[in-house]
Amino acid sequence: MIIKSTELKNNLGKYLMDCAKEEIIITRNNRKIAVLRSYKEEPDSFDNKYDDWEVSDRQAEAFNLEAKTMTFEEFLEFNENTERIYEYIDGEVYLHTAPGTMHQRAIGELYVILYNWFKGKKCIPILSPYEIILQRSDDNNNLVQPDLVVICDLEEKLNEKDRYKGVPALVIEIASPSTRSRDAVKKLDLYMSTGVIEYWIVNPVNEEVTVNFFENGEISKSRTFRKGETLNSYYFEGLAVKLKKIFT
């Protein structure tokens, strides 16, 4: 198949699917400039398999620098055939970086704190990787993988395929250099507009956590807690987290 570069740009999702069936030659000004083909992993190569899922901040930033658009249906098909972690927000695809040590220590400490606090209660915390589908409208589906969520309606919103189809009450993201801007802008807006009640953005580098409380699709309350302080949830009365336990 031969296509123009402008056609590839406008229909990237379609041609990502098509290249699995045949090579696609891209032209510009009637000159052949590139070939798009499916990636075939060498089965005995550990390095190839390792590179396929581990993504550095630099790689993620480079991938996310230019918008990668496709339909939600195309994204679901694309996402099923990769070991990497991608998210889909407002028609665009974003690549996740492999988490670092500070990220994993912070999320691990938070999970233990939340697990113990919610034990015996209706709500439960769930760690990533865990896909959450959020709808802004009937024709605007989004798929994200927050680092940690607290779900209060799991039994009611779990389908026959063991997939959660509701909206978490609390979402927690651990910011990294490649996700900081998206966490603070795109994801904040997505969570705020789709029914999430509280959203924590954890910054391990600055050792701080910003807590956002949403009401009627707007930020009702917001505060940044720093190391040495105790974070208090706006929604879950009595839930308090000493930040020195997170940023050890």
Sine and cosine of phi, psi and omega as CSV:
sin_phi,cos_phi,sin_psi,cos_psi,sin_omega,cos_omega
0.00,0.00,0.66,-0.75,0.02,-1.00
-0.84,-0.54,0.79,-0.61,0.00,-1.00
-0.70,-0.71,0.33,-0.94,0.06,-1.00
-0.99,0.13,0.45,-0.90,-0.03,-1.00
-0.87,0.49,-0.57,0.82,0.01,-1.00
-0.92,0.40,-0.57,0.82,0.02,-1.00
-0.93,0.37,-0.62,0.78,0.06,-1.00
-0.89,0.46,-0.70,0.72,-0.02,-1.00
-0.87,0.48,-0.64,0.77,-0.07,-1.00
-0.99,0.14,-0.29,0.96,-0.06,-1.00
-0.69,-0.73,0.72,0.70,-0.08,-1.00
-0.84,0.54,-0.72,0.70,-0.04,-1.00
-0.84,0.54,-0.70,0.72,-0.01,-1.00
-0.87,0.49,-0.72,0.69,-0.08,-1.00
-0.97,0.23,-0.39,0.92,0.14,-0.99
-0.90,0.43,-0.58,0.81,0.06,-1.00
-0.96,0.28,-0.66,0.75,-0.07,-1.00
-0.93,0.38,-0.51,0.86,-0.08,-1.00
-0.94,0.34,-0.23,0.97,0.09,-1.00
-0.94,0.34,-0.37,0.93,-0.04,-1.00
-0.99,-0.12,-0.55,0.84,-0.01,-1.00
-0.37,-0.93,0.39,-0.92,0.05,-1.00
-0.92,0.39,0.58,-0.81,0.02,-1.00
-0.86,-0.50,0.85,-0.53,0.01,-1.00
-1.00,-0.10,0.78,-0.62,-0.02,-1.00
-0.97,-0.22,0.71,-0.70,-0.01,-1.00
-0.87,-0.50,0.42,-0.91,0.12,-0.99
-0.61,-0.79,0.80,-0.60,-0.05,-1.00
0.81,0.58,0.65,0.76,0.04,-1.00
0.92,0.40,0.26,0.96,0.05,-1.00
-0.92,-0.40,0.68,-0.73,0.04,-1.00
-0.96,0.27,0.84,-0.55,-0.09,-1.00
-0.87,-0.49,-0.34,0.94,-0.05,-1.00
-0.32,-0.95,0.27,-0.96,0.05,-1.00
-0.79,-0.61,0.75,-0.67,0.05,-1.00
-0.95,-0.30,0.87,-0.49,0.00,-1.00
-0.67,-0.74,0.35,-0.94,0.00,-1.00
-0.95,0.32,0.51,-0.86,0.02,-1.00
-1.00,0.08,0.80,-0.60,0.03,-1.00
-0.91,-0.41,0.91,-0.42,-0.05,-1.00
-0.98,0.22,0.67,-0.74,0.10,-1.00
-0.97,0.24,0.87,-0.49,-0.17,-0.99
-0.88,0.47,-0.48,0.88,-0.07,-1.00
-0.99,-0.11,0.09,1.00,-0.07,-1.00
-0.99,-0.16,0.95,-0.31,0.04,-1.00
-0.91,0.42,-0.61,0.79,-0.04,-1.00
-0.87,0.50,-0.68,0.74,0.01,-1.00
-0.90,0.44,-0.69,0.72,-0.02,-1.00
-0.92,0.40,-0.63,0.78,0.00,-1.00
-0.91,0.42,-0.71,0.70,-0.02,-1.00
-0.91,0.42,-0.44,0.90,-0.08,-1.00
-0.92,0.38,-0.50,0.87,-0.04,-1.00
-0.94,-0.34,-0.44,0.90,-0.01,-1.00
-1.00,0.08,0.85,-0.52,-0.06,-1.00
-0.82,-0.58,0.81,-0.58,0.02,-1.00
-0.98,0.19,0.25,-0.97,0.07,-1.00
-0.85,0.53,-0.64,0.77,-0.01,-1.00
-0.90,0.45,-0.69,0.73,0.02,-1.00
-0.90,0.44,-0.69,0.73,0.00,-1.00
-0.90,0.43,-0.67,0.75,0.02,-1.00
-0.89,0.45,-0.64,0.77,0.01,-1.00
-0.91,0.42,-0.67,0.74,0.01,-1.00
-0.90,0.43,-0.67,0.74,-0.10,-1.00
-0.99,0.11,-0.07,1.00,-0.05,-1.00
-0.89,0.46,-0.64,0.77,0.03,-1.00
-0.93,-0.37,0.65,-0.76,-0.05,-1.00
-0.89,0.46,0.73,-0.68,0.10,-0.99
-0.92,-0.39,0.94,-0.34,-0.10,-1.00
-0.95,-0.33,0.55,-0.83,0.12,-0.99
-0.26,-0.96,0.20,-0.98,0.06,-1.00
-0.97,0.25,0.27,-0.96,0.00,-1.00
-0.90,0.43,-0.62,0.79,0.02,-1.00
-0.90,0.43,-0.67,0.75,0.05,-1.00
-0.89,0.45,-0.63,0.78,0.00,-1.00
-0.91,0.42,-0.68,0.73,0.00,-1.00
-0.86,0.51,-0.66,0.75,0.02,-1.00
-0.92,0.38,-0.69,0.72,0.02,-1.00
-0.89,0.46,-0.66,0.75,-0.09,-1.00
-0.94,0.34,-0.45,0.89,-0.01,-1.00
-0.95,0.30,-0.32,0.95,-0.10,-0.99
-0.95,-0.31,0.48,0.87,0.00,-1.00
-0.60,-0.80,0.48,-0.88,0.08,-1.00
-1.00,-0.05,-0.21,0.98,0.03,-1.00
-0.97,0.25,0.28,-0.96,0.00,-1.00
-0.97,-0.23,0.88,-0.47,0.04,-1.00
-0.88,-0.47,0.43,-0.90,0.12,-0.99
-0.81,-0.58,0.38,-0.92,-0.06,-1.00
-0.76,-0.65,0.93,-0.37,-0.05,-1.00
-0.78,-0.63,0.87,-0.49,0.05,-1.00
0.79,0.61,0.69,0.72,0.10,-1.00
1.00,0.07,-0.02,1.00,-0.02,-1.00
-0.91,-0.42,0.54,-0.84,-0.04,-1.00
-0.98,-0.21,0.71,-0.71,0.00,-1.00
-0.80,-0.59,0.68,-0.74,0.00,-1.00
-1.00,-0.10,0.71,-0.70,0.01,-1.00
-1.00,0.01,0.58,-0.81,0.11,-0.99
-0.99,0.14,0.41,-0.91,0.14,-0.99
-0.94,0.33,0.75,-0.66,-0.07,-1.00
-0.92,0.40,0.58,-0.82,0.04,-1.00
-1.00,-0.05,-0.05,-1.00,-0.08,-1.00
-0.91,0.42,-0.73,0.69,0.00,-1.00
-0.86,0.51,-0.66,0.75,0.03,-1.00
-0.86,0.52,-0.77,0.64,-0.09,-1.00
-0.93,0.36,-0.59,0.81,0.04,-1.00
-0.92,0.39,-0.67,0.74,-0.01,-1.00
-0.90,0.43,-0.72,0.69,-0.05,-1.00
-0.94,0.34,-0.54,0.84,0.04,-1.00
-0.91,0.42,-0.71,0.71,0.03,-1.00
-0.90,0.43,-0.67,0.75,0.01,-1.00
-0.89,0.45,-0.67,0.74,-0.02,-1.00
-0.88,0.47,-0.69,0.72,0.00,-1.00
-0.88,0.48,-0.71,0.71,0.01,-1.00
-0.87,0.50,-0.74,0.67,-0.02,-1.00
-0.93,0.36,-0.63,0.78,0.01,-1.00
-0.86,0.51,-0.72,0.70,-0.02,-1.00
-0.93,0.37,-0.62,0.79,-0.05,-1.00
-0.95,0.32,-0.61,0.79,-0.05,-1.00
-1.00,0.03,-0.06,1.00,-0.03,-1.00
-0.86,0.50,0.80,-0.60,-0.03,-1.00
1.00,0.05,-0.09,1.00,0.03,-1.00
-0.98,-0.19,0.16,-0.99,-0.04,-1.00
-0.94,0.35,-0.63,0.78,-0.06,-1.00
-0.98,0.19,0.54,-0.84,0.02,-1.00
-0.71,-0.71,0.60,-0.80,0.09,-1.00
-1.00,0.06,0.60,-0.80,0.03,-1.00
-0.73,-0.68,0.75,-0.67,-0.02,-1.00
-1.00,0.06,0.41,-0.91,0.15,-0.99
-0.96,0.29,0.35,-0.94,0.03,1.00
-0.98,0.22,0.77,-0.64,-0.03,-1.00
-0.44,-0.90,0.92,-0.39,-0.10,-1.00
-0.98,0.20,0.73,-0.68,0.06,-1.00
-0.84,-0.54,0.81,-0.58,0.06,-1.00
-0.98,-0.19,0.84,-0.54,-0.01,-1.00
-0.87,-0.49,0.69,-0.73,-0.04,-1.00
-0.93,-0.36,0.86,-0.52,0.18,-0.98
-0.98,0.22,-0.58,0.81,0.02,-1.00
-0.40,-0.92,0.01,-1.00,-0.03,-1.00
-0.87,0.49,-0.50,0.86,-0.03,-1.00
-0.94,-0.34,0.32,0.95,0.06,-1.00
-0.74,-0.67,1.00,-0.01,0.04,-1.00
-0.98,-0.18,0.61,-0.79,0.01,-1.00
-0.73,-0.68,0.58,-0.81,0.04,-1.00
-0.82,-0.57,0.85,-0.52,0.00,-1.00
-0.78,-0.62,0.31,-0.95,0.05,-1.00
-0.77,-0.64,0.98,0.20,0.01,-1.00
-0.87,0.49,0.41,-0.91,0.00,-1.00
-0.92,0.39,-0.57,0.82,-0.04,-1.00
-0.41,-0.91,0.70,-0.71,0.05,-1.00
-0.76,-0.65,0.43,-0.90,0.16,-0.99
-0.89,-0.46,0.85,-0.52,-0.08,-1.00
-0.92,-0.40,0.74,-0.67,-0.05,-1.00
-0.93,-0.38,0.01,1.00,-0.02,-1.00
-0.71,-0.70,0.61,0.79,-0.11,-0.99
-0.87,0.49,-0.74,0.67,-0.06,-1.00
-0.89,0.46,-0.62,0.78,-0.04,-1.00
-0.97,0.26,-0.47,0.88,-0.14,-0.99
-0.93,-0.37,0.28,0.96,0.04,-1.00
-1.00,-0.08,0.82,-0.57,-0.05,-1.00
-1.00,0.01,-0.03,-1.00,-0.08,-1.00
-0.92,0.39,-0.29,0.96,0.03,-1.00
-1.00,-0.10,0.24,0.97,0.01,-1.00
0.91,0.42,0.50,0.86,0.02,-1.00
-0.95,-0.31,0.74,-0.68,0.02,-1.00
-0.98,0.18,0.76,-0.66,-0.07,-1.00
-0.85,-0.52,0.42,0.91,0.02,-1.00
-0.93,-0.36,-0.35,-0.94,-0.02,-1.00
-0.85,-0.52,0.84,-0.55,0.01,-1.00
-0.89,0.46,0.51,-0.86,0.08,-1.00
-0.97,0.24,-0.62,0.78,-0.02,-1.00
-0.78,-0.63,0.72,-0.70,0.08,-1.00
-0.84,-0.55,0.69,-0.72,0.03,-1.00
-0.81,-0.58,0.78,-0.62,0.07,-1.00
-0.87,-0.50,0.70,-0.71,0.10,-0.99
-0.99,-0.11,0.93,-0.37,-0.10,-1.00
-0.96,0.28,0.64,-0.77,0.13,-0.99
-0.80,-0.60,0.18,-0.98,0.00,-1.00
-0.81,0.59,-0.56,0.83,-0.06,-1.00
-1.00,0.08,-0.24,0.97,-0.05,-1.00
-0.90,-0.45,-0.16,0.99,-0.15,-0.99
-0.81,0.58,-0.75,0.66,-0.04,-1.00
-0.92,0.40,-0.68,0.74,-0.01,-1.00
-0.92,0.40,-0.64,0.77,0.02,-1.00
-0.88,0.47,-0.63,0.77,-0.11,-0.99
-0.99,0.10,-0.29,0.96,-0.06,-1.00
-0.86,-0.51,-0.95,0.32,-0.09,-1.00
-0.89,0.46,-0.73,0.68,-0.04,-1.00
-0.95,0.30,-0.60,0.80,0.06,-1.00
-0.85,0.53,-0.72,0.69,0.00,-1.00
-0.91,0.42,-0.64,0.76,0.01,-1.00
-0.89,0.45,-0.76,0.65,-0.03,-1.00
-0.90,0.44,-0.65,0.76,-0.01,-1.00
-0.89,0.45,-0.59,0.80,-0.11,-0.99
-1.00,-0.01,-0.10,1.00,-0.07,-1.00
-0.90,-0.44,0.13,0.99,0.15,-0.99
0.95,-0.30,-0.03,1.00,0.12,-0.99
-0.89,0.46,0.64,-0.77,-0.07,-1.00
-1.00,-0.05,-0.65,0.76,-0.04,-1.00
-0.67,-0.74,0.61,-0.79,-0.08,-1.00
-0.68,-0.73,0.87,-0.49,0.03,-1.00
-0.97,-0.26,0.76,-0.66,0.11,-0.99
-0.93,-0.37,0.91,-0.41,-0.05,-1.00
-0.99,-0.15,0.80,-0.59,0.02,-1.00
-0.91,-0.42,0.99,-0.15,-0.05,-1.00
-0.92,0.40,-0.48,0.88,-0.03,-1.00
-0.93,0.36,-0.75,0.67,0.01,-1.00
-1.00,0.07,-0.09,1.00,0.00,-1.00
0.81,0.59,0.85,0.53,0.00,-1.00
-0.53,-0.85,0.36,-0.93,0.04,-1.00
-0.72,-0.69,0.80,-0.60,0.08,-1.00
-0.99,-0.17,0.82,-0.57,0.00,-1.00
-0.96,-0.27,0.84,-0.54,0.03,-1.00
-0.92,-0.40,0.76,-0.65,0.03,-1.00
-0.91,-0.41,0.82,-0.57,-0.08,-1.00
-0.97,-0.24,0.66,-0.76,0.14,-0.99
-0.62,-0.79,0.75,-0.66,0.04,-1.00
0.81,0.58,0.64,0.77,0.07,-1.00
0.95,0.31,0.33,0.94,0.01,-1.00
-0.67,-0.74,0.31,-0.95,0.10,-1.00
-0.97,0.24,0.91,-0.40,0.00,-1.00
-1.00,0.03,-0.66,0.75,0.02,-1.00
-0.62,-0.78,0.54,-0.84,0.03,-1.00
-0.43,-0.90,0.69,-0.73,0.04,-1.00
-0.47,-0.88,0.60,-0.80,0.08,-1.00
-0.97,-0.23,0.84,-0.54,0.02,-1.00
-0.98,-0.21,0.65,-0.76,-0.05,-1.00
-0.90,-0.44,0.29,-0.96,-0.04,-1.00
-0.80,0.59,0.72,-0.69,-0.07,-1.00
0.98,-0.22,-0.33,0.95,0.02,-1.00
-0.99,-0.14,0.19,-0.98,0.06,-1.00
-0.93,-0.37,0.86,-0.52,0.02,-1.00
-0.97,0.23,0.72,-0.70,0.08,-1.00
-0.86,-0.51,0.78,-0.62,0.03,-1.00
-0.95,0.32,0.65,-0.76,0.09,-1.00
-0.97,0.24,-0.58,0.81,-0.14,-0.99
-1.00,-0.01,-0.71,0.71,-0.04,-1.00
-1.00,-0.05,0.99,-0.12,-0.06,-1.00
-0.88,0.47,0.80,-0.60,0.01,-1.00
0.99,-0.11,-0.22,0.97,0.04,-1.00
-0.97,0.23,0.92,-0.40,-0.02,-1.00
-0.75,-0.66,0.66,-0.75,-0.04,-1.00
-0.78,-0.62,0.87,-0.50,0.09,-1.00
-0.98,0.20,0.89,-0.45,-0.13,-0.99
-0.91,0.40,-0.38,0.92,0.03,-1.00
-0.91,0.42,-0.35,0.94,0.06,-1.00
-0.97,0.23,-0.45,0.89,0.00,-1.00
-0.99,0.12,-0.70,0.72,-0.08,-1.00
-0.98,-0.21,0.96,0.27,-0.04,-1.00
-1.00,0.03,0.00,0.00,0.00,0.00
